[in-house]
Amino acid sequence: MTATAPNKTLLIFGPFRLPFLILTPVCVFLGISAALWTTREVNINHLILILISAVCAHVSVNAFNEYYDFKSGLDFKTKPTPFSGGSGTLPAHPEMARSALMTAIFSVVLTSTIGVYFVFNQGLALLPLGLIGLLIILTYSIWLVRNPILCLLAPGLGFGTLMVNGTAFILTGNYSWTAFFASLVPFFLVCNLLLLNQFPDVEADREVGRRNLPILLGKQTSSLIYGVFLLFTYLSILIGVLLNLLPKNSLLGLSTLLLAVPAFMGARTHADTTEKLIPSLGMNVLINILTPVLVAIGFLL
């Protein structure tokens, strides 16, 4: 018997990293909830366009990352985990590299087109967020990954600061401290998501010239930074409530401390052992999804 040839259409979706795209609607949902807490109504057409633009931005980052990691040889050096190391599509099917690049380019063009529409309709105040977002998309995999601080902060800026505040601005026409404090939750969490996911790939990343905090400072010190960012996440919620910028029901987000504490302890204890670190990587993903969702639900209750 001969092996069945893989479906090319299905392979095209590999660089999308579909399981990880759930983070985007979560962050958009948080921005929508912050807007509804202020206005109690939103433009449904704008909401749909926001979600399309945000998902395309995420797809573009993922596809660019898949393409450049394949071209640099990084994909052949990493040992993937369920939460890091890429989709594995291009090493297994090198002929799909061009498709991955075209996917990245098409997605960023669509995101930019929708962004231009919103700038013309909602005002130039949205333009700085759009330009910063575009810069992150285009430079993350080729330049930002070589700067430890920017590599740490860029993911949080994209999913937290830009996505949440941008969504709220489009739906309300204004920036607000409420949306800003809400955005701090995914800002710190998504910074942490990428930070912890870098632990298993330190040696491979170093070989291809990347410079991130686990490479620069070591995994043990980086695990402390991970803990500090977790602390800042929950402090953002508490301070926002104390300042009456977030509703008291948003304190629901604090319940993920039940995951955050063991995730941090696991990162500290097993920073150098990938197999034992995997439970912490999994809990880290859950924290990233559940905390913003619970804060968003708090806005709506």
ABEGO torsion letter per residue (X at the ends): XBBBBBBAAAAAAAAAGAAAAAAAAAAAAAAAAAAAAAAGBBBAAAAAAAAAAAAAAAAAAAAAAAAAAAAAGAAAABBBBAABGEAGAAAABAAAAAAAAAAAAAAAAAAAAAAAAAAAAAEAAAAAAAAAAAAAAAAAAAAAAABAAAAAAAAAAAABAAAAAAAAAAAAGBBBAAAAAAAAAAAAAAAAAAAAAAAAAAAAAAAAGBBBAAAAAEAAAAAAAAAAAAAAAAAAAAAAAAAGABBAAAAAAAAAAAAAAAAAAAAAAAAABAAAAAAAAAAAAAAAAAAAAAAAAAAAX
